[in-house]
């Protein structure tokens, strides 16, 4: 049986799930003198996340990290389903699917490292940034040309929304 191109999945996506560190950030942290861990997030990724929420997509974050600044940033983009401190991501995935009645074949998940592996094996469109670890690249149906924290989330969201005719392409009507 011939393997489907990742593009054949795009029109059926209703849900985006993202890891944070290494996907929405570049995977590095700055440690302050008080022990606080600072992360950088890409504004273009943020715009795409907000656009997906505004277009009616389910957007969920499942991350092993537990930084409350990350939660505040994501809530500010309109994301309501945020699971931080997730050490067994499958539990959070099952909880989320149960609450929302989501089917795995309608989900795009983007992860970059080993903790994402179990989820990525269970969803319709597993994706990763260009700088993901080899094990994750091997099971991804799409590998972004962008690195984590450098537009990888924007890349996949924009592709899905464009295929579905929901990307902000008609600016004159929206901003007149």
Rosetta blueprint (number, residue, H / E / L):
1 X L
2 X L
3 X L
4 X L
5 X L
6 X L
7 X H
8 X H
9 X H
10 X H
11 X L
12 X L
13 X L
14 X L
15 X E
16 X E
17 X E
18 X E
19 X L
20 X L
21 X L
22 X L
23 X L
24 X L
25 X L
26 X L
27 X L
28 X L
29 X L
30 X E
31 X E
32 X L
33 X L
34 X L
35 X L
36 X L
37 X E
38 X E
39 X L
40 X L
41 X L
42 X L
43 X H
44 X H
45 X H
46 X H
47 X H
48 X H
49 X H
50 X H
51 X H
52 X H
53 X H
54 X H
55 X L
56 X L
57 X L
58 X E
59 X E
60 X E
61 X E
62 X E
63 X L
64 X L
65 X L
66 X L
67 X L
68 X H
69 X H
70 X H
71 X H
72 X H
73 X H
74 X H
75 X H
76 X H
77 X L
78 X L
79 X L
80 X L
81 X E
82 X E
83 X E
84 X L
85 X L
86 X L
87 X L
88 X L
89 X H
90 X H
91 X H
92 X H
93 X H
94 X H
95 X H
96 X H
97 X H
98 X H
99 X H
100 X H
101 X L
102 X L
103 X L
104 X H
105 X H
106 X H
107 X E
108 X E
109 X E
110 X E
111 X L
112 X L
113 X L
114 X H
115 X H
116 X H
117 X H
118 X H
119 X H
120 X H
121 X L
122 X L
123 X L
124 X L
125 X E
126 X E
127 X E
128 X E
129 X L
130 X L
131 X L
132 X L
133 X L
134 X H
135 X H
136 X H
137 X H
138 X H
139 X H
140 X L
141 X L
142 X E
143 X E
144 X L
145 X L
146 X L
147 X L
148 X L
149 X L
150 X L
151 X L
152 X H
153 X H
154 X H
155 X H
156 X H
157 X H
158 X H
159 X H
160 X H
161 X H
162 X H
163 X H
164 X L
165 X L
166 X L
167 X L
168 X L
169 X L
170 X L
171 X H
172 X H
173 X H
174 X H
175 X H
176 X L
